C-alpha cells in the first residue's frame, strides 16, 4: 500500500471510530458507507473495503462486535458496533473531532515556534485526548506511516521564558500595559519600553507581540501615539504587567495585516502600485501571491500587470528587487527612480569588485 493509500485508510478509520462510538445501535455496511459519504471522506467504496477497515480496527485493539440486523429493505445483513471493555482496556468515547486530530498530526512541525507557550500546553492536552481514544497499536501505526508530508525548513523550537510568556498573555487578556526590556536589531543593549499588547502573531517561524507604544508627551505636551509595532518575543528579556488599563483599538490586528505581505507596518499611508511581471515569473507572482489583495491582469505576451491598491514602499521594494529584471514598477514614478538608483549602485559594486579581483591577479602574476 502506498503512502497516499495509507493516509486515506487512516482518515477512514478515524472517522469509523468516531461514527461507531457515537452510534446508539449497530450499523450495517451500507449505513457506515452512507455516513462516511456524508462527511466527505469517500465518494464510493466497496463493501469489501469497509469490512477490511473493520478488521483493521480489531487488529489494533478495538472491541468490534459483529451482529445481524434488518436493512431498510427488510433483508438480514451484518452490522457493527464497538463495545468498550470487551476483551480490551476500557475505551472512552472520542472527546475531540477528527479534523482536530488529523490537523494536529499533520501540522506538528509547523507548531514548533509555540513550544513552551500556553498554546503548546493546550496542544499537549489535545494529544493526551487522542491517546485516550486511540489504542497504542494504532498510534504506533500512524507514527510509522507519517511519510508524505515534509516541512522545510523546520521552524526552530524557540525557548521562551514562562515568566515572560505568562506576563504577555495576562496583559493581552486583561488589556493592561506591559513594560518590557527589548533589544531591537539597531540596539546594542536592551531598552525599556511600555507597550499596549493586542495579540501574539506567528510569522516566518517566530512569535511577535503586536502592540502599540504607550502614548508619550510630545514637545507641546500632547500625547504622541504611533502605529502598531511587532516586537519579536526572542528579543524580550523581561516583561512586567502594570495596573494601567487601555482600550483596545477598533481595528483588529488581523485586519491591519490584510494590506501586508509580511508584518511590516508604517505610520505613512499606504499607496497604489502597478507592477508589470514578465512571463517567466508571471505564474510565480500569481501563485505566491505577490500581495494578498493584488488584482491580476494578463498581458498579450504572457506577462501580468499587478494592481495593488494599498502597499508600503519599504515592504514592496525588497520584493521587487528580488525579482530583478523580471519586474518593472509602472507606478509610482518615484519608486521607479529609487529602484533604478539601487540597480546602479549594485552594478557599481559588482563591477568594482570584479576590477579589484582582476588587478589582484595581475599583481600576483
DAMO-V383055 format. One record per helix or strand. SS is the DSSP state (helix for helix, strand for strand). FROM is the first residue (numbers start at 1). TO is the last residue. Records with the same first field share a line. If there is no record, write none. Layout:
SS: FROM-TO + FROM-TO
This chain:
helix: 3-22 + 29-38 + 47-59 + 98-107 + 109-114 + 118-133 + 136-144 + 162-174 + 233-235 + 253-259 + 279-287 + 313-322 + 324-326 + 333-364
strand: 27-28 + 64-70 + 76-82 + 176-182 + 191-203 + 206-213 + 216-217 + 223-224 + 229-232 + 236-245 + 271-277 + 295-298 + 304-311 + 327-331
